[in-house]
Amino acid sequence: MVLKTFGWSFAITALGLVAAVLYGGWEAFGIVAILCVLEISLSFDNAVVNAGILKKMNAFWQKIFLTVGVLIAVFGMRLVFPVVIVAVSAKIGPIEAVNLALNDADRYQELVTDAHPSIAAFGGMFLLMIFLDFIFEERDIQWLRWIERPLAKLGKVDMLSVCIALVVLLVSAMTFATHAHQHGGTHVDKAQTVLISGIAGLITYLVVGGLSSYFENKLEEEEEREHEAEEEAKRSGKKVTVVQLAGKAAFFMFLYLEVLDASFSFDGVIGAFAITNDIVLMALGLGVGAMYVRSLTVYLVRQGTLDDYVYLEHGAHYAIGALSVLLLVTIQYEIPEVITGSIGVLLIAWSFWSSVRRNKRIAAAEGGSGSDDKTEVPSGV
């Protein structure tokens, strides 16, 4: 069952890692491996959400999502989107960006270095909003209760995450304008770049979130109508109406899943810029990771659920928060790729270990509540 479901993912992983070694040696191998782990971990909750909605769709729409939908996710978001970001930031064409990355590494690196403040500000703000909205939300299961409980209470204040993000952006712009690099532009120019790019990242997050909410509401409306139509059909035997509504509901489900998938893809793509600027390594790592989203989704639909590891979502979001801070810091200071990659992987591994320990304690309790979220967690990082 596992081999059948994950076979393609394993094969793509092997090809991707071999390609990385051929492209840039063992250092490139390490970067792609880190990107794979990061993308898979950040996409775990994506697969869980996908599976929950996909189970409600008929076989036709399931096949559409797992073929057309995944092609959009892998090639559109993971392969094309990073190139577009570099092209827009460096003010060059997408084809030229790919050509430079493959044939003129020095010039490409120079352009990306010059464009890095705008990339880092955009990505840092987008990831920071994902983390803040997660940490300020009241939830039944808490991992690090001493942090999450008080912050969840603070989260009841309207628009708090947006306010904090804007304050962080303003401080970043002022700080990095004062300590601007001297290789080009004025201090004011750099502050403006950071501010404009950061606001663009914030707007992008709000737009994507708004679209997700819109389709989610539409989906709920269609499901409610479908349920009412089913009740009516039982009384009158008019099954045609039910089929039509089911098709319409499935269409909204598909659109909703695509918007959700795009929003989940953003964190992996933006987070990848904290690890490497090389779009070839980025495409390899994220492309391999995206294949596992499909495999995990299929596995969850066919086999049940993997969300027994309840703290994984927390670990992934803490990793996102760490990457957002690191991205903002890299506007001014260079941070080794090993550090940026390792922090995220360590946080996710820690959350996985905490989940395993929690499950063992629940099993040992023999009859303890399966939803117990008050279990002891490891202290310290």
NUSE-890164 format. One record per residue: residue number from 1; residue in one letter; x, y, z of N, C-alpha, C in turn. Coordinates in steps of 0.1 Angstrom, whole numbers, plus 5000, padded with zeros to 4 digits. Layout:
<rs>
     k   r   n.east   n.north   n.up   ca.east   ca.north   ca.up   c.east   c.north   c.up
   NUM   A        X         Y      Z         X          Y       Z        X         Y      Z
...
</rs>
This chain:
<rs>
     k   r   n.east   n.north   n.up   ca.east   ca.north   ca.up   c.east   c.north   c.up
     1   M     5008      4988   5000      5000       5000    5000     5009      5013   5000
     2   V     5019      5013   5009      5028       5024    5010     5036      5026   4997
     3   L     5041      5015   4992      5049       5016    4980     5041      5020   4968
     4   K     5028      5015   4967      5020       5019    4956     5016      5034   4957
     5   T     5014      5039   4969      5010       5053    4970     5022      5062   4969
     6   F     5033      5058   4974      5045       5068    4975     5055      5064   4964
     7   G     5052      5054   4956      5062       5050    4946     5068      5061   4938
     8   W     5059      5068   4931      5063       5079    4923     5071      5090   4931
     9   S     5067      5093   4943      5074       5102    4951     5088      5098   4954
    10   F     5090      5085   4958      5103       5079    4960     5112      5080   4948
    11   A     5106      5077   4936      5114       5077    4924     5118      5092   4920
    12   I     5109      5101   4922      5112       5115    4919     5123      5120   4929
    13   T     5122      5116   4942      5132       5119    4952     5146      5115   4947
    14   A     5147      5102   4943      5160       5097    4939     5166      5105   4927
    15   L     5157      5108   4917      5161       5115    4906     5165      5129   4909
    16   G     5158      5136   4918      5161       5149    4922     5174      5150   4930
    17   L     5177      5141   4938      5189       5141    4946     5201      5138   4937
    18   V     5200      5129   4928      5210       5126    4918     5213      5139   4909
    19   A     5202      5145   4905      5204       5157    4897     5211      5168   4905
    20   A     5208      5169   4918      5214       5179    4926     5229      5177   4927
    21   V     5233      5164   4929      5248       5161    4929     5254      5164   4916
    22   L     5248      5161   4905      5254       5164    4892     5255      5179   4889
    23   Y     5245      5186   4895      5244       5201    4893     5254      5208   4901
    24   G     5255      5205   4914      5263       5213    4923     5271      5205   4933
    25   G     5272      5192   4932      5280       5184    4941     5272      5181   4954
    26   W     5280      5177   4964      5273       5172    4977     5267      5184   4985
    27   E     5272      5196   4983      5266       5207    4990     5252      5210   4984
    28   A     5251      5209   4971      5237       5210    4965     5228      5199   4969
    29   F     5234      5187   4971      5226       5175    4976     5220      5178   4990
    30   G     5229      5184   4998      5224       5187    5012     5213      5198   5012
    31   I     5215      5208   5003      5204       5219    5002     5191      5213   4997
    32   V     5192      5205   4987      5179       5199    4981     5173      5190   4992
    33   A     5181      5182   4999      5175       5173    5009     5168      5181   5020
    34   I     5174      5193   5025      5168       5201    5035     5155      5207   5029
    35   L     5155      5212   5017      5143       5217    5011     5132      5207   5010
    36   C     5136      5195   5007      5126       5184    5006     5119      5182   5019
    37   V     5127      5181   5030      5122       5178    5043     5113      5190   5048
    38   L     5118      5202   5045      5111       5214    5049     5097      5215   5041
    39   E     5097      5213   5028      5085       5213    5020     5075      5203   5025
    40   I     5080      5190   5027      5071       5179    5031     5065      5183   5045
    41   S     5073      5188   5054      5068       5191    5067     5058      5202   5067
    42   L     5061      5213   5060      5052       5224    5059     5039      5221   5051
    43   S     5040      5210   5043      5028       5207    5035     5020      5196   5042
    44   F     5025      5191   5053      5017       5180    5060     5003      5184   5063
    45   D     5001      5196   5069      4988       5200    5072     4980      5203   5059
    46   N     4987      5206   5048      4980       5208    5035     4974      5195   5031
    47   A     4982      5184   5032      4977       5171    5028     4965      5167   5036
    48   V     4965      5170   5049      4954       5166    5058     4942      5173   5054
    49   V     4943      5187   5052      4931       5195    5048     4926      5190   5034
    50   N     4935      5187   5025      4931       5182    5011     4923      5169   5013
    51   A     4928      5160   5021      4922       5147    5022     4908      5149   5028
    52   G     4907      5157   5038      4894       5159    5044     4883      5164   5034
    53   I     4887      5173   5025      4878       5178    5015     4876      5168   5003
    54   L     4887      5162   5000      4887       5153    4988     4878      5141   4990
    55   K     4877      5137   5003      4868       5125    5005     4854      5128   5002
    56   K     4850      5141   5002      4836       5144    4999     4833      5145   4984
    57   M     4843      5145   4976      4842       5146    4961     4840      5133   4955
    58   N     4834      5133   4943      4832       5120    4936     4845      5116   4929
    59   A     4845      5104   4923      4858       5099    4917     4863      5108   4906
    60   F     4854      5114   4898      4858       5123    4887     4866      5135   4892
    61   W     4860      5142   4902      4867       5154    4907     4879      5151   4915
    62   Q     4880      5139   4922      4892       5135    4929     4903      5133   4918
    63   K     4900      5127   4907      4910       5125    4897     4915      5138   4891
    64   I     4905      5148   4889      4909       5161    4884     4919      5168   4893
    65   F     4916      5168   4906      4924       5174    4916     4938      5168   4917
    66   L     4938      5154   4916      4951       5147    4918     4959      5147   4905
    67   T     4954      5152   4894      4961       5153    4881     4964      5167   4878
    68   V     4953      5174   4873      4954       5188    4869     4958      5197   4881
    69   G     4952      5194   4893      4955       5202    4904     4969      5201   4909
    70   V     4974      5189   4909      4988       5187    4913     4998      5193   4903
    71   L     4995      5192   4890      5003       5198    4880     5004      5213   4882
    72   I     4993      5220   4886      4993       5234    4889     5002      5237   4901
    73   A     5000      5228   4911      5008       5230    4924     5023      5228   4922
    74   V     5027      5217   4914      5041       5214    4913     5047      5224   4903
    75   F     5042      5225   4891      5048       5233    4880     5045      5248   4882
    76   G     5033      5251   4886      5029       5265    4887     5036      5272   4899
    77   M     5033      5266   4911      5038       5273    4923     5052      5270   4927
    78   R     5056      5257   4925      5070       5253    4930     5080      5256   4920
    79   L     5077      5256   4907      5088       5258    4897     5087      5271   4890
    80   V     5075      5276   4887      5074       5289    4880     5075      5301   4890
    81   F     5068      5300   4901      5067       5311    4910     5080      5316   4915
    82   P     5090      5307   4919      5103       5312    4923     5110      5320   4913
    83   V     5108      5316   4900      5115       5323    4889     5108      5337   4887
    84   V     5095      5337   4889      5088       5350    4887     5092      5360   4898
    85   I     5094      5355   4910      5099       5363    4921     5112      5369   4918
    86   V     5122      5361   4914      5135       5366    4910     5134      5376   4899
    87   A     5126      5372   4889      5125       5381    4877     5120      5395   4880
    88   V     5109      5395   4888      5103       5408    4892     5113      5416   4901
    89   S     5119      5409   4911      5128       5416    4920     5140      5421   4913
    90   A     5146      5413   4904      5158       5418    4897     5155      5426   4884
    91   K     5142      5427   4881      5137       5435    4869     5143      5430   4856
    92   I     5141      5416   4855      5145       5410    4842     5134      5400   4838
    93   G     5134      5395   4826      5124       5386    4822     5126      5372   4828
    94   P     5115      5364   4829      5116       5351    4835     5126      5342   4827
    95   I     5125      5342   4814      5134       5334    4806     5149      5338   4808
    96   E     5151      5351   4809      5165       5356    4812     5169      5351   4826
    97   A     5160      5351   4835      5164       5347    4849     5168      5332   4849
    98   V     5161      5324   4842      5164       5310    4841     5178      5308   4833
    99   N     5179      5315   4823      5191       5315    4814     5204      5319   4823
   100   L     5202      5330   4830      5214       5334    4839     5217      5324   4849
   101   A     5206      5318   4856      5208       5308    4866     5216      5296   4861
   102   L     5213      5292   4849      5219       5280    4843     5233      5283   4837
   103   N     5234      5295   4830      5246       5298    4822     5256      5308   4827
   104   D     5251      5317   4836      5259       5328    4841     5257      5330   4856
   105   A     5262      5320   4864      5259       5320    4878     5264      5332   4885
   106   D     5275      5338   4881      5280       5350    4888     5271      5362   4886
   107   R     5267      5364   4874      5258       5376    4871     5244      5373   4878
   108   Y     5239      5361   4878      5227       5358    4884     5228      5360   4899
   109   Q     5239      5356   4905      5240       5358    4920     5241      5373   4923
   110   E     5247      5380   4914      5248       5395    4917     5234      5401   4916
   111   L     5226      5397   4906      5213       5403    4905     5204      5399   4917
   112   V     5205      5386   4921      5197       5381    4932     5201      5388   4945
   113   T     5214      5390   4947      5219       5397    4959     5214      5411   4960
   114   D     5214      5418   4948      5209       5432    4948     5194      5432   4951
   115   A     5187      5421   4946      5172       5421    4948     5168      5414   4961
   116   H     5178      5409   4969      5175       5402    4981     5167      5410   4991
   117   P     5170      5422   4994      5162       5430    5003     5147      5430   5000
   118   S     5143      5431   4988      5129       5431    4984     5123      5417   4985
   119   I     5131      5407   4981      5126       5393    4983     5124      5389   4997
   120   A     5134      5393   5006      5134       5389    5020     5123      5397   5027
   121   A     5120      5409   5024      5110       5417    5030     5096      5412   5026
   122   F     5094      5409   5013      5081       5403    5009     5079      5389   5016
   123   G     5089      5381   5015      5087       5367    5021     5086      5367   5036
   124   G     5094      5376   5042      5094       5377    5057     5081      5381   5062
   125   M     5074      5390   5055      5061       5395    5060     5050      5385   5057
   126   F     5051      5378   5046      5041       5368    5043     5042      5356   5053
   127   L     5054      5351   5056      5055       5340    5065     5052      5345   5079
   128   L     5056      5357   5083      5053       5362    5096     5038      5362   5099
   129   M     5030      5366   5089      5015       5367    5090     5010      5353   5092
   130   I     5015      5343   5085      5011       5329    5086     5013      5325   5101
   131   F     5025      5327   5106      5028       5324    5120     5020      5331   5130
   132   L     5018      5344   5128      5010       5352    5138     4996      5348   5139
   133   D     4990      5345   5127      4976       5341    5127     4974      5327   5133
   134   F     4984      5319   5132      4984       5306    5138     4985      5307   5154
   135   I     4995      5315   5158      4998       5315    5172     4988      5323   5180
   136   F     4980      5332   5174      4970       5340    5181     4956      5333   5181
   137   E     4955      5322   5174      4943       5315    5174     4941      5305   5185
   138   E     4929      5306   5191      4925       5297    5202     4923      5283   5196
   139   R     4930      5273   5202      4929       5259    5197     4928      5249   5208
   140   D     4922      5238   5206      4920       5228    5216     4933      5221   5220
   141   I     4941      5218   5210      4954       5212    5213     4965      5222   5213
   142   Q     4973      5223   5224      4984       5232    5224     4997      5224   5227
   143   W     5007      5229   5220      5020       5222    5222     5028      5228   5233
   144   L     5033      5240   5231      5040       5248    5241     5030      5257   5248
   145   R     5023      5251   5258      5012       5258    5265     5016      5271   5271
   146   W     5028      5272   5276      5032       5285    5283     5034      5296   5273
   147   I     5036      5293   5260      5036       5304    5250     5022      5305   5244
   148   E     5016      5294   5240      5004       5295    5232     4992      5299   5239
   149   R     4991      5296   5252      4978       5299    5260     4977      5315   5261
   150   P     4988      5322   5266      4986       5337    5267     4985      5344   5254
   151   L     4992      5338   5243      4991       5345    5230     4977      5343   5224
   152   A     4971      5331   5227      4957       5329    5222     4947      5339   5228
   153   K     4950      5342   5240      4941       5352    5247     4943      5366   5240
   154   L     4956      5369   5238      4959       5382    5231     4952      5383   5217
   155   G     4952      5371   5211      4946       5370    5197     4932      5374   5196
   156   K     4925      5376   5207      4911       5380    5206     4910      5395   5202
   157   V     4921      5402   5203      4921       5416    5198     4921      5416   5183
   158   D     4912      5423   5177      4910       5424    5163     4922      5430   5156
   159   M     4926      5423   5145      4937       5428    5136     4951      5429   5143
   160   L     4952      5422   5154      4965       5423    5162     4977      5418   5153
   161   S     4975      5407   5146      4986       5401    5138     4990      5411   5127
   162   V     4981      5418   5121      4984       5428    5111     4992      5440   5117
   163   C     4987      5444   5129      4994       5455    5136     5009      5452   5139
   164   I     5010      5440   5145      5024       5435    5149     5033      5434   5136
   165   A     5027      5428   5126      5035       5427    5113     5039      5440   5108
   166   L     5031      5450   5108      5034       5463    5103     5045      5470   5112
   167   V     5044      5468   5125      5054       5473    5134     5068      5467   5131
   168   V     5068      5453   5129      5080       5446    5126     5086      5451   5113
   169   L     5077      5454   5103      5082       5459    5090     5088      5473   5092
   170   L     5081      5481   5099      5086       5495    5101     5100      5495   5108
   171   V     5101      5487   5119      5114       5486    5126     5125      5480   5117
   172   S     5121      5470   5109      5131       5464    5099     5136      5475   5089
   173   A     5126      5482   5084      5130       5492    5073     5139      5503   5079
   174   M     5135      5508   5091      5143       5518    5098     5157      5513   5102
   175   T     5157      5501   5107      5170       5495    5111     5179      5493   5099
   176   F     5174      5486   5089      5182       5483    5077     5185      5495   5068
   177   A     5177      5506   5070      5181       5518    5063     5193      5524   5069
   178   T     5193      5524   5082      5204       5529    5090     5217      5522   5087
   179   H     5216      5509   5086      5228       5500    5084     5228      5495   5069
   180   A     5224      5504   5060      5223       5499    5046     5237      5496   5040
   181   H     5237      5486   5031      5249       5483    5024     5254      5494   5015
   182   Q     5266      5495   5013      5271       5506    5005     5274      5503   4990
   183   H     5269      5491   4986      5272       5487    4972     5263      5494   4962
   184   G     5253      5501   4966      5245       5508    4957     5232      5514   4963
   185   G     5227      5525   4958      5215       5531    4963     5217      5538   4976
   186   T     5207      5546   4980      5208       5554    4992     5202      5547   5003
   187   H     5204      5552   5016      5197       5546    5027     5182      5547   5025
   188   V     5177      5558   5021      5162       5560    5019     5157      5550   5009
   189   D     5165      5548   4998      5160       5538    4988     5159      5525   4994
   190   K     5168      5521   5002      5167       5507    5008     5155      5506   5017
   191   A     5153      5517   5025      5141       5517    5034     5128      5516   5026
   192   Q     5128      5523   5015      5116       5523    5007     5114      5509   5001
   193   T     5125      5503   4996      5124       5489    4991     5118      5479   5001
   194   V     5124      5480   5013      5119       5471    5023     5104      5473   5027
   195   L     5101      5486   5028      5087       5489    5031     5077      5485   5020
   196   I     5080      5489   5008      5071       5485    4997     5070      5470   4995
   197   S     5081      5463   4995      5081       5449    4994     5074      5442   5005
   198   G     5076      5447   5017      5069       5441    5029     5054      5443   5028
   199   I     5050      5455   5024      5036       5457    5023     5030      5449   5012
   200   A     5037      5447   5001      5033       5438    4990     5031      5423   4996
   201   G     5040      5419   5004      5039       5406    5010     5026      5405   5019
   202   L     5024      5415   5027      5012       5416    5036     4999      5415   5027
   203   I     4999      5423   5017      4987       5424    5008     4985      5410   5002
   204   T     4995      5404   4997      4994       5391    4991     4988      5381   5000
   205   Y     4993      5381   5013      4987       5372    5023     4972      5374   5025
   206   L     4969      5387   5026      4955       5391    5029     4946      5387   5017
   207   V     4951      5389   5005      4943       5385    4993     4941      5370   4992
   208   V     4952      5362   4994      4951       5348    4994     4941      5343   5005
   209   G     4943      5348   5017      4934       5345    5028     4920      5348   5025
   210   G     4917      5360   5019      4904       5364    5015     4897      5355   5005
   211   L     4905      5350   4995      4900       5341    4985     4897      5328   4991
   212   S     4906      5323   5000      4903       5310    5007     4890      5311   5015
   213   S     4888      5322   5022      4876       5324    5030     4864      5324   5021
   214   Y     4865      5331   5010      4854       5332    5001     4849      5318   4996
   215   F     4859      5310   4991      4856       5297    4986     4851      5288   4997
   216   E     4857      5290   5009      4852       5281    5020     4838      5284   5023
   217   N     4834      5297   5023      4820       5301    5025     4811      5295   5014
   218   K     4815      5296   5002      4808       5291    4991     4806      5276   4992
   219   L     4817      5269   4996      4816       5255    4998     4806      5251   5009
   220   E     4806      5258   5020      4796       5255    5030     4782      5258   5026
   221   E     4780      5268   5018      4767       5271    5013     4762      5260   5004
   222   E     4771      5255   4995      4767       5245    4985     4765      5231   4993
   223   E     4773      5228   5003      4771       5216    5010     4757      5217   5018
   224   E     4754      5228   5023      4741       5230    5030     4729      5228   5020
   225   R     4731      5234   5008      4720       5232    4998     4719      5218   4994
   226   E     4731      5211   4992      4731       5197    4988     4724      5189   4998
   227   H     4727      5191   5011      4720       5184    5022     4705      5186   5022
   228   E     4701      5198   5020      4686       5201    5019     4680      5194   5007
   229   A     4687      5194   4995      4682       5188    4983     4681      5172   4985
   230   E     4691      5167   4993      4690       5152    4995     4678      5149   5004
   231   E     4675      5157   5014      4663       5155    5022     4651      5156   5013
   232   E     4650      5166   5004      4639       5167    4996     4638      5155   4986
   233   A     4649      5151   4981      4649       5140    4972     4644      5127   4978
   234   K     4647      5125   4991      4642       5113    4998     4626      5113   4999
   235   R     4621      5125   4999      4606       5126    5000     4600      5126   4986
   236   S     4606      5132   4976      4600       5133    4963     4606      5124   4952
   237   G     4618      5119   4955      4625       5110    4945     4631      5118   4934
   238   K     4633      5131   4935      4639       5139    4924     4654      5139   4926
   239   K     4661      5129   4921      4675       5127    4923     4683      5136   4914
   240   V     4678      5141   4903      4685       5149    4893     4690      5162   4900
   241   T     4682      5168   4908      4686       5181    4915     4698      5178   4924
   242   V     4698      5167   4931      4709       5163    4940     4722      5162   4932
   243   V     4722      5155   4920      4734       5153    4912     4739      5167   4908
   244   Q     4730      5176   4903      4735       5189    4899     4741      5197   4910
   245   L     4735      5196   4921      4741       5204    4933     4754      5197   4937
   246   A     4755      5184   4936      4767       5177    4940     4778      5182   4931
   247   G     4775      5183   4918      4785       5187    4908     4790      5201   4910
   248   K     4780      5210   4914      4784       5224    4916     4792      5225   4929
   249   A     4788      5217   4939      4796       5217    4952     4810      5212   4949
   250   A     4811      5202   4941      4824       5196    4938     4833      5206   4931
   251   F     4827      5214   4922      4834       5225    4915     4840      5235   4925
   252   F     4831      5239   4934      4836       5249    4944     4847      5243   4953
   253   M     4845      5230   4956      4855       5223    4964     4869      5223   4957
   254   F     4868      5221   4943      4880       5220    4935     4887      5234   4936
   255   L     4879      5245   4933      4885       5259    4934     4890      5262   4947
   256   Y     4883      5258   4958      4887       5260    4971     4901      5253   4974
   257   L     4902      5241   4970      4914       5233    4972     4926      5239   4964
   258   E     4923      5245   4952      4934       5251    4944     4939      5264   4951
   259   V     4930      5272   4957      4934       5284    4964     4941      5280   4976
   260   L     4936      5270   4984      4943       5265    4996     4957      5260   4992
   261   D     4958      5253   4982      4971       5247    4978     4981      5258   4974
   262   A     4976      5268   4968      4985       5280    4964     4989      5287   4977
   263   S     4980      5288   4986      4984       5295    4999     4994      5287   5007
   264   F     4992      5274   5007      5001       5265    5014     5015      5265   5007
   265   S     5015      5266   4993      5027       5266    4986     5036      5278   4988
   266   F     5029      5290   4991      5036       5302    4993     5047      5300   5004
   267   D     5043      5294   5016      5052       5293    5027     5064      5285   5023
   268   G     5062      5274   5016      5074       5266    5012     5083      5273   5002
   269   V     5077      5280   4992      5085       5288    4982     5093      5299   4989
   270   I     5086      5307   4997      5092       5319    5003     5102      5314   5013
   271   G     5099      5303   5021      5109       5298    5030     5121      5293   5023
   272   A     5120      5288   5011      5131       5283    5004     5142      5294   5001
   273   F     5137      5306   5000      5146       5317    4997     5155      5320   5009
   274   A     5150      5316   5021      5159       5317    5033     5170      5307   5033
   275   I     5169      5297   5025      5179       5286    5025     5188      5287   5013
   276   T     5182      5291   5001      5191       5292    4989     5184      5302   4979
   277   N     5192      5309   4971      5187       5317    4960     5188      5310   4947
   278   D     5193      5298   4947      5195       5291    4934     5182      5285   4930
   279   I     5176      5290   4919      5162       5285    4915     5163      5271   4910
   280   V     5174      5266   4906      5175       5252    4901     5174      5243   4913
   281   L     5181      5246   4924      5180       5238    4936     5167      5239   4943
   282   M     5161      5251   4942      5148       5254    4947     5137      5245   4940
   283   A     5138      5245   4927      5129       5238    4919     5130      5223   4922
   284   L     5142      5218   4924      5144       5203    4927     5138      5200   4940
   285   G     5142      5208   4950      5137       5205    4964     5122      5206   4966
   286   L     5117      5217   4961      5102       5220    4962     5094      5211   4953
   287   G     5099      5207   4942      5092       5198    4933     5091      5184   4939
   288   V     5102      5180   4945      5101       5167    4951     5091      5167   4963
   289   G     5092      5178   4971      5084       5179    4983     5069      5179   4979
   290   A     5066      5186   4967      5052       5187    4963     5046      5174   4959
   291   M     5055      5165   4954      5050       5151    4951     5045      5144   4963
   292   Y     5051      5146   4974      5047       5140    4986     5034      5145   4991
   293   V     5031      5158   4988      5017       5163    4992     5007      5155   4985
   294   R     5009      5152   4972      4999       5144    4965     4998      5130   4971
   295   S     5010      5124   4973      5010       5110    4979     5004      5109   4993
   296   L     5007      5119   5001      5001       5120    5015     4986      5121   5014
   297   T     4981      5130   5004      4967       5132    5003     4960      5119   4999
   298   V     4965      5112   4989      4960       5099    4985     4960      5089   4996
   299   Y     4971      5088   5003      4972       5079    5015     4961      5082   5025
   300   L     4960      5095   5028      4950       5099    5039     4936      5095   5035
   301   V     4933      5097   5022      4919       5094    5017     4917      5079   5017
   302   R     4927      5071   5013      4925       5057    5012     4926      5050   5026
   303   Q     4935      5055   5034      4939       5047    5046     4933      5053   5059
   304   G     4929      5065   5059      4924       5070    5071     4930      5084   5074
   305   T     4937      5085   5086      4943       5098    5090     4957      5096   5096
   306   L     4966      5106   5094      4979       5106    5100     4980      5117   5110
   307   D     4969      5123   5113      4969       5135    5122     4970      5130   5137
   308   D     4974      5118   5140      4977       5114    5153     4989      5122   5159
   309   Y     4998      5126   5150      5009       5134    5153     5005      5149   5154
   310   V     4998      5152   5165      4990       5164    5166     4999      5177   5167
   311   Y     5011      5175   5171      5020       5187    5172     5028      5191   5160
   312   L     5026      5182   5149      5034       5185    5137     5030      5199   5131
   313   E     5017      5202   5131      5012       5214    5126     5018      5226   5133
   314   H     5019      5224   5147      5026       5235    5155     5040      5237   5151
   315   G     5047      5225   5150      5062       5226    5147     5064      5232   5133
   316   A     5055      5229   5123      5057       5235    5110     5055      5250   5111
   317   H     5045      5255   5119      5043       5269    5120     5054      5277   5128
   318   Y     5059      5270   5138      5071       5276    5144     5082      5277   5135
   319   A     5084      5267   5126      5095       5268    5116     5092      5279   5107
   320   I     5080      5281   5103      5076       5293    5094     5080      5306   5101
   321   G     5076      5307   5114      5080       5319    5122     5095      5321   5122
   322   A     5102      5311   5125      5117       5312    5125     5122      5316   5112
   323   L     5117      5311   5101      5122       5314    5087     5118      5329   5084
   324   S     5107      5334   5089      5103       5348    5087     5113      5357   5093
   325   V     5117      5354   5105      5127       5363    5112     5140      5362   5105
   326   L     5144      5350   5102      5157       5348    5095     5157      5356   5082
   327   L     5146      5355   5074      5146       5363    5062     5148      5378   5064
   328   L     5141      5383   5074      5142       5397    5077     5156      5401   5081
   329   V     5163      5392   5089      5176       5394    5093     5186      5394   5081
   330   T     5183      5385   5071      5192       5384    5060     5192      5396   5051
   331   I     5182      5405   5053      5183       5418    5045     5196      5425   5047
   332   Q     5201      5424   5059      5214       5430    5063     5226      5421   5065
   333   Y     5223      5410   5072      5233       5400    5076     5232      5387   5069
   334   E     5244      5382   5065      5244       5369    5058     5243      5357   5069
   335   I     5234      5348   5067      5233       5337    5076     5235      5324   5067
   336   P     5244      5315   5072      5247       5303    5065     5235      5294   5062
   337   E     5234      5288   5050      5223       5280    5046     5220      5269   5056
   338   V     5231      5263   5061      5229       5252    5070     5221      5256   5083
   339   I     5223      5268   5088      5216       5273    5099     5201      5275   5096
   340   T     5199      5282   5085      5185       5285    5082     5177      5272   5079
   341   G     5183      5262   5072      5177       5250    5069     5175      5241   5082
   342   S     5185      5241   5090      5185       5232    5102     5175      5236   5112
   343   I     5173      5249   5114      5164       5254    5125     5150      5249   5122
   344   G     5145      5250   5110      5132       5246    5106     5130      5231   5108
   345   V     5140      5223   5103      5139       5208    5104     5140      5204   5119
   346   L     5148      5211   5127      5149       5207    5141     5135      5210   5148
   347   L     5129      5221   5145      5116       5224    5152     5106      5214   5148
   348   I     5105      5210   5135      5096       5200    5131     5099      5186   5137
   349   A     5111      5183   5137      5115       5170    5144     5111      5170   5158
   350   W     5113      5181   5165      5110       5182    5180     5095      5180   5181
   351   S     5087      5186   5173      5072       5185    5174     5068      5171   5171
   352   F     5074      5164   5162      5071       5150    5159     5074      5141   5171
   353   W     5086      5144   5177      5090       5136    5189     5080      5138   5200
   354   S     5076      5151   5202      5066       5154    5212     5053      5147   5210
   355   S     5049      5146   5197      5037       5139    5193     5038      5124   5196
   356   V     5049      5118   5193      5051       5104    5196     5051      5101   5211
   357   R     5057      5110   5219      5057       5108    5234     5043      5109   5239
   358   R     5035      5119   5234      5021       5121    5238     5013      5108   5235
   359   N     5015      5103   5223      5007       5091    5219     5011      5079   5228
   360   K     5024      5078   5232      5028       5067    5240     5022      5068   5254
   361   R     5021      5080   5259      5015       5082    5273     5001      5079   5272
   362   I     4994      5083   5261      4979       5080    5260     4977      5065   5260
   363   A     4985      5058   5252      4984       5044    5251     4987      5037   5264
   364   A     4997      5042   5271      5000       5036    5284     4989      5038   5295
   365   A     4982      5049   5293      4971       5052    5303     4960      5043   5302
   366   E     4958      5036   5291      4948       5026    5289     4934      5031   5293
   367   G     4928      5038   5284      4915       5044    5287     4915      5059   5290
   368   G     4928      5065   5289      4928       5079    5291     4922      5086   5279
   369   S     4919      5098   5280      4913       5106    5269     4922      5107   5257
   370   G     4917      5103   5245      4925       5105    5233     4927      5119   5229
   371   S     4919      5128   5235      4921       5142    5231     4928      5150   5242
   372   D     4935      5143   5251      4942       5149    5261     4953      5158   5256
   373   D     4952      5171   5258      4963       5180    5253     4971      5186   5264
   374   K     4969      5180   5277      4976       5186    5288     4988      5177   5292
   375   T     4992      5169   5283      5003       5160    5286     5016      5168   5286
   376   E     5025      5163   5294      5038       5169    5295     5045      5170   5282
   377   V     5052      5181   5280      5059       5183    5267     5074      5186   5271
   378   P     5083      5184   5262      5097       5187    5265     5099      5202   5267
   379   S     5108      5205   5275      5110       5220    5278     5124      5223   5272
   380   G     5124      5235   5267      5137       5240    5261     5138      5236   5246
   381   V     5146      5243   5239      5148       5240    5225     5160      5232   5223
</rs>
